[in-house]
Amino acid sequence: MGCGENNLATILTRDFDLSLQQKDNINRMGFWSGDTWAWELEWRRSLFVLEEELKEELMTMLSHISLRRLEDDSWLG
């Protein structure tokens, strides 16, 4: 998943390192609630205060990404 010309693993390295979902497709990282995607991120351990702040930054970035319910995941290159 990317944000502009960068991928999120590069932008938020610490969050990515703590994620249990590094190799998951998007469909394993949340669920549909009606027509709205709800992210359900999983971490190796409880996040420290700084990491919670980074998670909020990540969630803000993800909120700007539009997912479509009936389309397969794909990578943009």
A tleap script that builds the chain and sets N, CA, C and O, in Angstrom:
source leaprc.protein.ff14SB
mol = sequence {
  NMET GLY CYS GLY GLU ASN ASN LEU ALA THR
  ILE LEU THR ARG ASP PHE ASP LEU SER LEU
  GLN GLN LYS ASP ASN ILE ASN ARG MET GLY
  PHE TRP SER GLY ASP THR TRP ALA TRP GLU
  LEU GLU TRP ARG ARG SER LEU PHE VAL LEU
  GLU GLU GLU LEU LYS GLU GLU LEU MET THR
  MET LEU SER HIE ILE SER LEU ARG ARG LEU
  GLU ASP ASP SER TRP LEU CGLY
}
set mol.1.N position { 0.861 -1.164 0.000 }
set mol.1.CA position { 0.000 0.000 0.000 }
set mol.1.C position { 0.903 1.221 0.000 }
set mol.1.O position { 1.931 1.245 0.676 }
set mol.2.N position { 0.521 2.207 -0.742 }
set mol.2.CA position { 1.371 3.367 -0.852 }
set mol.2.C position { 0.682 4.660 -0.482 }
set mol.2.O position { -0.537 4.737 -0.330 }
set mol.3.N position { 1.506 5.655 -0.347 }
set mol.3.CA position { 1.029 6.991 -0.041 }
set mol.3.C position { 1.862 7.935 -0.896 }
set mol.3.O position { 2.999 8.254 -0.549 }
set mol.4.N position { 1.299 8.382 -2.013 }
set mol.4.CA position { 2.088 9.136 -2.959 }
set mol.4.C position { 3.072 8.194 -3.629 }
set mol.4.O position { 2.691 7.127 -4.109 }
set mol.5.N position { 4.331 8.587 -3.662 }
set mol.5.CA position { 5.351 7.750 -4.291 }
set mol.5.C position { 6.028 6.811 -3.305 }
set mol.5.O position { 6.889 6.027 -3.703 }
set mol.6.N position { 5.663 6.868 -2.038 }
set mol.6.CA position { 6.281 6.034 -1.009 }
set mol.6.C position { 5.310 4.976 -0.521 }
set mol.6.O position { 4.097 5.182 -0.540 }
set mol.7.N position { 5.854 3.820 -0.073 }
set mol.7.CA position { 4.958 2.847 0.534 }
set mol.7.C position { 4.939 3.076 2.038 }
set mol.7.O position { 5.875 3.641 2.602 }
set mol.8.N position { 3.866 2.633 2.679 }
set mol.8.CA position { 3.686 2.909 4.108 }
set mol.8.C position { 4.744 2.215 4.967 }
set mol.8.O position { 5.081 2.714 6.041 }
set mol.9.N position { 5.275 1.075 4.515 }
set mol.9.CA position { 6.328 0.391 5.270 }
set mol.9.C position { 7.569 1.273 5.383 }
set mol.9.O position { 8.291 1.203 6.378 }
set mol.10.N position { 7.821 2.097 4.378 }
set mol.10.CA position { 8.969 3.004 4.397 }
set mol.10.C position { 8.675 4.246 5.235 }
set mol.10.O position { 9.538 4.721 5.972 }
set mol.11.N position { 7.455 4.769 5.120 }
set mol.11.CA position { 7.081 5.986 5.841 }
set mol.11.C position { 6.983 5.728 7.344 }
set mol.11.O position { 7.471 6.521 8.149 }
set mol.12.N position { 6.350 4.618 7.714 }
set mol.12.CA position { 6.099 4.314 9.127 }
set mol.12.C position { 6.785 2.997 9.500 }
set mol.12.O position { 6.126 2.017 9.847 }
set mol.13.N position { 8.090 2.991 9.425 }
set mol.13.CA position { 8.888 1.780 9.645 }
set mol.13.C position { 8.589 1.128 10.983 }
set mol.13.O position { 8.456 -0.093 11.054 }
set mol.14.N position { 8.482 1.909 12.035 }
set mol.14.CA position { 8.263 1.335 13.368 }
set mol.14.C position { 6.918 0.618 13.454 }
set mol.14.O position { 6.834 -0.484 13.996 }
set mol.15.N position { 5.860 1.242 12.919 }
set mol.15.CA position { 4.548 0.587 12.888 }
set mol.15.C position { 4.618 -0.709 12.100 }
set mol.15.O position { 4.076 -1.730 12.525 }
set mol.16.N position { 5.281 -0.669 10.961 }
set mol.16.CA position { 5.383 -1.855 10.117 }
set mol.16.C position { 6.120 -2.975 10.851 }
set mol.16.O position { 5.710 -4.134 10.787 }
set mol.17.N position { 7.199 -2.634 11.542 }
set mol.17.CA position { 7.969 -3.642 12.282 }
set mol.17.C position { 7.139 -4.305 13.379 }
set mol.17.O position { 7.361 -5.474 13.693 }
set mol.18.N position { 6.195 -3.586 13.961 }
set mol.18.CA position { 5.363 -4.115 15.046 }
set mol.18.C position { 4.109 -4.839 14.549 }
set mol.18.O position { 3.420 -5.501 15.325 }
set mol.19.N position { 3.822 -4.712 13.274 }
set mol.19.CA position { 2.601 -5.291 12.724 }
set mol.19.C position { 2.684 -6.810 12.620 }
set mol.19.O position { 3.722 -7.367 12.262 }
set mol.20.N position { 1.584 -7.459 12.937 }
set mol.20.CA position { 1.448 -8.899 12.708 }
set mol.20.C position { 0.914 -9.175 11.301 }
set mol.20.O position { 0.724 -10.330 10.921 }
set mol.21.N position { 0.675 -8.120 10.538 }
set mol.21.CA position { 0.029 -8.255 9.237 }
set mol.21.C position { 0.920 -7.794 8.090 }
set mol.21.O position { 0.413 -7.332 7.068 }
set mol.22.N position { 2.214 -7.909 8.237 }
set mol.22.CA position { 3.152 -7.407 7.232 }
set mol.22.C position { 2.937 -8.010 5.851 }
set mol.22.O position { 3.161 -7.333 4.848 }
set mol.23.N position { 2.519 -9.238 5.777 }
set mol.23.CA position { 2.360 -9.902 4.483 }
set mol.23.C position { 0.897 -10.131 4.103 }
set mol.23.O position { 0.609 -10.781 3.098 }
set mol.24.N position { -0.018 -9.602 4.901 }
set mol.24.CA position { -1.444 -9.797 4.631 }
set mol.24.C position { -1.933 -8.908 3.501 }
set mol.24.O position { -1.396 -7.827 3.263 }
set mol.25.N position { -2.956 -9.379 2.811 }
set mol.25.CA position { -3.696 -8.540 1.874 }
set mol.25.C position { -4.639 -7.664 2.690 }
set mol.25.O position { -4.916 -7.942 3.857 }
set mol.26.N position { -5.111 -6.630 2.071 }
set mol.26.CA position { -5.998 -5.689 2.758 }
set mol.26.C position { -7.228 -6.388 3.316 }
set mol.26.O position { -7.708 -6.035 4.393 }
set mol.27.N position { -7.745 -7.383 2.589 }
set mol.27.CA position { -8.979 -8.033 3.045 }
set mol.27.C position { -8.813 -8.770 4.367 }
set mol.27.O position { -9.808 -9.186 4.961 }
set mol.28.N position { -7.588 -8.942 4.841 }
set mol.28.CA position { -7.340 -9.566 6.139 }
set mol.28.C position { -7.023 -8.533 7.223 }
set mol.28.O position { -6.688 -8.895 8.350 }
set mol.29.N position { -7.128 -7.263 6.881 }
set mol.29.CA position { -6.737 -6.204 7.805 }
set mol.29.C position { -7.922 -5.370 8.272 }
set mol.29.O position { -7.751 -4.262 8.779 }
set mol.30.N position { -9.116 -5.908 8.100 }
set mol.30.CA position { -10.308 -5.177 8.522 }
set mol.30.C position { -11.553 -5.875 8.037 }
set mol.30.O position { -11.528 -7.055 7.690 }
set mol.31.N position { -12.647 -5.131 8.017 }
set mol.31.CA position { -13.928 -5.706 7.604 }
set mol.31.C position { -14.827 -4.592 7.081 }
set mol.31.O position { -14.613 -3.409 7.349 }
set mol.32.N position { -15.843 -5.011 6.323 }
set mol.32.CA position { -16.828 -4.061 5.824 }
set mol.32.C position { -17.950 -3.905 6.836 }
set mol.32.O position { -18.497 -4.891 7.332 }
set mol.33.N position { -18.283 -2.676 7.134 }
set mol.33.CA position { -19.429 -2.337 7.968 }
set mol.33.C position { -20.361 -1.527 7.075 }
set mol.33.O position { -20.211 -0.313 6.934 }
set mol.34.N position { -21.322 -2.217 6.476 }
set mol.34.CA position { -22.124 -1.572 5.438 }
set mol.34.C position { -21.228 -1.317 4.245 }
set mol.34.O position { -20.606 -2.245 3.729 }
set mol.35.N position { -21.152 -0.078 3.799 }
set mol.35.CA position { -20.276 0.281 2.679 }
set mol.35.C position { -18.981 0.943 3.138 }
set mol.35.O position { -18.261 1.523 2.326 }
set mol.36.N position { -18.680 0.864 4.427 }
set mol.36.CA position { -17.492 1.506 4.986 }
set mol.36.C position { -16.488 0.453 5.440 }
set mol.36.O position { -16.855 -0.499 6.130 }
set mol.37.N position { -15.240 0.614 5.062 }
set mol.37.CA position { -14.178 -0.281 5.486 }
set mol.37.C position { -13.711 0.117 6.888 }
set mol.37.O position { -13.425 1.289 7.133 }
set mol.38.N position { -13.631 -0.838 7.802 }
set mol.38.CA position { -13.140 -0.605 9.168 }
set mol.38.C position { -11.818 -1.358 9.329 }
set mol.38.O position { -11.782 -2.585 9.235 }
set mol.39.N position { -10.754 -0.633 9.567 }
set mol.39.CA position { -9.440 -1.241 9.738 }
set mol.39.C position { -9.370 -1.950 11.082 }
set mol.39.O position { -9.861 -1.441 12.089 }
set mol.40.N position { -8.763 -3.115 11.090 }
set mol.40.CA position { -8.555 -3.892 12.304 }
set mol.40.C position { -7.093 -4.343 12.298 }
set mol.40.O position { -6.761 -5.447 11.868 }
set mol.41.N position { -6.241 -3.456 12.785 }
set mol.41.CA position { -4.802 -3.708 12.755 }
set mol.41.C position { -4.378 -4.503 13.982 }
set mol.41.O position { -4.914 -4.322 15.075 }
set mol.42.N position { -3.406 -5.387 13.778 }
set mol.42.CA position { -2.936 -6.252 14.859 }
set mol.42.C position { -1.449 -6.015 15.095 }
set mol.42.O position { -0.666 -5.866 14.156 }
set mol.43.N position { -1.082 -5.984 16.374 }
set mol.43.CA position { 0.289 -5.657 16.762 }
set mol.43.C position { 0.914 -6.797 17.574 }
set mol.43.O position { 0.209 -7.551 18.244 }
set mol.44.N position { 2.234 -6.910 17.504 }
set mol.44.CA position { 2.967 -7.949 18.246 }
set mol.44.C position { 2.858 -7.758 19.752 }
set mol.44.O position { 2.954 -8.720 20.514 }
set mol.45.N position { 2.659 -6.527 20.175 }
set mol.45.CA position { 2.575 -6.200 21.599 }
set mol.45.C position { 1.789 -4.911 21.743 }
set mol.45.O position { 1.452 -4.264 20.751 }
set mol.46.N position { 1.500 -4.543 22.979 }
set mol.46.CA position { 0.851 -3.255 23.233 }
set mol.46.C position { 1.781 -2.135 22.777 }
set mol.46.O position { 3.000 -2.219 22.925 }
set mol.47.N position { 1.191 -1.101 22.228 }
set mol.47.CA position { 1.984 0.015 21.716 }
set mol.47.C position { 2.322 1.006 22.817 }
set mol.47.O position { 1.508 1.275 23.700 }
set mol.48.N position { 3.545 1.551 22.754 }
set mol.48.CA position { 3.957 2.623 23.659 }
set mol.48.C position { 3.293 3.919 23.190 }
set mol.48.O position { 2.733 3.966 22.095 }
set mol.49.N position { 3.351 4.954 24.001 }
set mol.49.CA position { 2.698 6.231 23.688 }
set mol.49.C position { 3.151 6.755 22.326 }
set mol.49.O position { 2.312 7.137 21.510 }
set mol.50.N position { 4.444 6.781 22.066 }
set mol.50.CA position { 4.957 7.272 20.777 }
set mol.50.C position { 4.409 6.417 19.637 }
set mol.50.O position { 4.051 6.948 18.585 }
set mol.51.N position { 4.340 5.120 19.831 }
set mol.51.CA position { 3.834 4.222 18.795 }
set mol.51.C position { 2.340 4.427 18.562 }
set mol.51.O position { 1.869 4.306 17.431 }
set mol.52.N position { 1.599 4.734 19.611 }
set mol.52.CA position { 0.175 5.064 19.457 }
set mol.52.C position { 0.021 6.311 18.595 }
set mol.52.O position { -0.890 6.395 17.770 }
set mol.53.N position { 0.912 7.277 18.788 }
set mol.53.CA position { 0.877 8.493 17.974 }
set mol.53.C position { 1.168 8.164 16.515 }
set mol.53.O position { 0.534 8.711 15.613 }
set mol.54.N position { 2.131 7.266 16.282 }
set mol.54.CA position { 2.442 6.836 14.918 }
set mol.54.C position { 1.266 6.074 14.307 }
set mol.54.O position { 0.984 6.205 13.115 }
set mol.55.N position { 0.591 5.290 15.122 }
set mol.55.CA position { -0.594 4.561 14.649 }
set mol.55.C position { -1.672 5.544 14.225 }
set mol.55.O position { -2.321 5.343 13.199 }
set mol.56.N position { -1.871 6.598 14.996 }
set mol.56.CA position { -2.862 7.612 14.631 }
set mol.56.C position { -2.486 8.288 13.316 }
set mol.56.O position { -3.356 8.593 12.500 }
set mol.57.N position { -1.196 8.520 13.115 }
set mol.57.CA position { -0.718 9.083 11.846 }
set mol.57.C position { -1.046 8.117 10.698 }
set mol.57.O position { -1.507 8.532 9.635 }
set mol.58.N position { -0.800 6.832 10.932 }
set mol.58.CA position { -1.117 5.813 9.939 }
set mol.58.C position { -2.618 5.804 9.638 }
set mol.58.O position { -3.017 5.768 8.474 }
set mol.59.N position { -3.441 5.838 10.674 }
set mol.59.CA position { -4.892 5.812 10.486 }
set mol.59.C position { -5.370 7.038 9.704 }
set mol.59.O position { -6.307 6.944 8.912 }
set mol.60.N position { -4.733 8.172 9.924 }
set mol.60.CA position { -5.070 9.376 9.157 }
set mol.60.C position { -4.736 9.170 7.686 }
set mol.60.O position { -5.524 9.528 6.810 }
set mol.61.N position { -3.559 8.588 7.414 }
set mol.61.CA position { -3.184 8.304 6.027 }
set mol.61.C position { -4.161 7.328 5.386 }
set mol.61.O position { -4.575 7.510 4.241 }
set mol.62.N position { -4.528 6.287 6.137 }
set mol.62.CA position { -5.436 5.272 5.602 }
set mol.62.C position { -6.827 5.836 5.346 }
set mol.62.O position { -7.528 5.368 4.449 }
set mol.63.N position { -7.231 6.828 6.118 }
set mol.63.CA position { -8.569 7.407 5.943 }
set mol.63.C position { -8.715 8.112 4.598 }
set mol.63.O position { -9.831 8.348 4.136 }
set mol.64.N position { -7.587 8.447 3.971 }
set mol.64.CA position { -7.623 9.125 2.671 }
set mol.64.C position { -7.597 8.142 1.507 }
set mol.64.O position { -7.636 8.550 0.346 }
set mol.65.N position { -7.531 6.853 1.813 }
set mol.65.CA position { -7.495 5.826 0.773 }
set mol.65.C position { -8.896 5.255 0.605 }
set mol.65.O position { -9.517 4.803 1.567 }
set mol.66.N position { -9.375 5.281 -0.613 }
set mol.66.CA position { -10.731 4.815 -0.901 }
set mol.66.C position { -10.694 3.356 -1.343 }
set mol.66.O position { -10.083 3.026 -2.360 }
set mol.67.N position { -11.345 2.488 -0.579 }
set mol.67.CA position { -11.458 1.081 -0.943 }
set mol.67.C position { -12.809 0.839 -1.586 }
set mol.67.O position { -13.795 1.500 -1.258 }
set mol.68.N position { -12.844 -0.113 -2.502 }
set mol.68.CA position { -14.088 -0.469 -3.183 }
set mol.68.C position { -14.460 -1.887 -2.806 }
set mol.68.O position { -13.648 -2.805 -2.923 }
set mol.69.N position { -15.656 -2.057 -2.364 }
set mol.69.CA position { -16.115 -3.311 -1.781 }
set mol.69.C position { -16.009 -4.513 -2.713 }
set mol.69.O position { -15.596 -5.580 -2.260 }
set mol.70.N position { -16.348 -4.399 -3.950 }
set mol.70.CA position { -16.416 -5.560 -4.841 }
set mol.70.C position { -15.213 -5.671 -5.783 }
set mol.70.O position { -15.304 -6.335 -6.816 }
set mol.71.N position { -14.095 -5.034 -5.443 }
set mol.71.CA position { -12.894 -5.128 -6.264 }
set mol.71.C position { -11.804 -5.859 -5.515 }
set mol.71.O position { -11.676 -5.723 -4.298 }
set mol.72.N position { -11.007 -6.647 -6.251 }
set mol.72.CA position { -9.885 -7.367 -5.642 }
set mol.72.C position { -8.783 -6.389 -5.246 }
set mol.72.O position { -8.654 -5.305 -5.815 }
set mol.73.N position { -7.980 -6.810 -4.240 }
set mol.73.CA position { -6.785 -6.058 -3.870 }
set mol.73.C position { -5.838 -6.030 -5.065 }
set mol.73.O position { -5.802 -6.969 -5.861 }
set mol.74.N position { -5.083 -4.965 -5.182 }
set mol.74.CA position { -4.061 -4.917 -6.222 }
set mol.74.C position { -2.962 -3.960 -5.791 }
set mol.74.O position { -3.181 -3.058 -4.983 }
set mol.75.N position { -1.786 -4.174 -6.343 }
set mol.75.CA position { -0.641 -3.303 -6.083 }
set mol.75.C position { -0.507 -2.329 -7.227 }
set mol.75.O position { -0.660 -2.700 -8.391 }
set mol.76.N position { -0.226 -1.099 -6.905 }
set mol.76.CA position { 0.059 -0.104 -7.937 }
set mol.76.C position { 1.558 0.069 -8.012 }
set mol.76.O position { 2.222 0.243 -6.991 }
set mol.77.N position { 2.082 0.024 -9.197 }
set mol.77.CA position { 3.537 0.126 -9.340 }
set mol.77.C position { 3.955 1.292 -10.167 }
set mol.77.O position { 5.149 1.505 -10.374 }
savepdb mol mol.pdb
quit
